[in-house]
Amino acid sequence: MQRYLLPLVHSKKTIDSIFQPGRSRAEREAFLDGTWNNRRWKLLLEVFFSRFTMGRLGRDPAFFDHVEGSVADHVARRIRHAAVDLDPSQNPYLHWILKGTHGRALPMPWRAENFATIRERLDRLDIRLGSLEAFVSTGEKADGFNLSDIFEYMTPATFETVYGEVLGAANPGARLVYWNMMAPRRLPSAFAARMTTRTDLETAGKAADKAFFYSDFVVEELQA
């Protein structure tokens, strides 16, 4: 979209303008509503982010079985969050999507000030190739799980089953961290008595999370 379709909707000047630093929230909202959200942009969202088009571009149609509402409407809401609630000039992911580069807003691992810390801690990594289900069946225990948005590709029943298997491989106090993109997934009621939702961490994480395409950020903790 960035290379072939976006230039049909907006000029390079307009695309660059979304990353102008120093704007207030009110100024960012005025730019989005007054300049960016024109008829061509709205049409592009409806066509490119239709279930048909995304299926033809490689997205498994089964993914949409668990999506509530319009994909285009979801994308529009998330772009508003990135362009208004957050500062676009500091967002490497929005920069990459719209311009094909990160610009000056590099992701955390690419920043020079983080190089030494990453290098010093490489020995902490234990890389395993395989599925989550394969790991939780080994009998090993973990203190935390970063699960991206894998749960939204599952039916609610499968989500509950896999969630229980993860808890079986979790030490007391372990945290489960995961995201929702389009399909809502949160703590299954069957495990509510064993878990604590860390709303404090969720709120702080959402405020700082530049991966704007996710609609929800979840942190749940296994009670000790």
HELIX and SHEET records of a PDB file:
HELIX    1   1 LEU A    6  VAL A    9  1                                   4    
HELIX    2   2 LYS A   12  SER A   17  1                                   6    
HELIX    3   3 ARG A   25  PHE A   31  1                                   7    
HELIX    4   4 LEU A   32  TRP A   36  3                                   5    
HELIX    5   5 ARG A   39  PHE A   48  1                                  10    
HELIX    6   6 ARG A   51  ARG A   56  1                                   6    
HELIX    7   7 PRO A   61  HIS A   66  5                                   6    
HELIX    8   8 VAL A   71  ARG A   80  1                                  10    
HELIX    9   9 HIS A   81  ASP A   85  3                                   5    
HELIX   10  10 PRO A   88  GLN A   90  5                                   3    
HELIX   11  11 PRO A   92  LYS A   99  1                                   8    
HELIX   12  12 MET A  108  TRP A  110  5                                   3    
HELIX   13  13 ALA A  112  ASN A  114  5                                   3    
HELIX   14  14 PHE A  115  GLU A  120  1                                   6    
HELIX   15  15 LEU A  122  ARG A  124  5                                   3    
HELIX   16  16 LEU A  132  VAL A  136  1                                   5    
HELIX   17  17 ILE A  150  TYR A  153  5                                   4    
HELIX   18  18 PRO A  156  GLY A  168  1                                  13    
HELIX   19  19 SER A  189  ARG A  194  5                                   6    
HELIX   20  20 THR A  199  ALA A  208  1                                  10    
SHEET    1   A 4 ALA A 142  ASN A 146  0                                        
SHEET    2   A 4 ALA A 170  ASN A 180  1                                        
SHEET    3   A 4 ASP A 216  LEU A 222 -1                                        
SHEET    4   A 4 MET A 195  THR A 197 -1                                        
END                                                                             
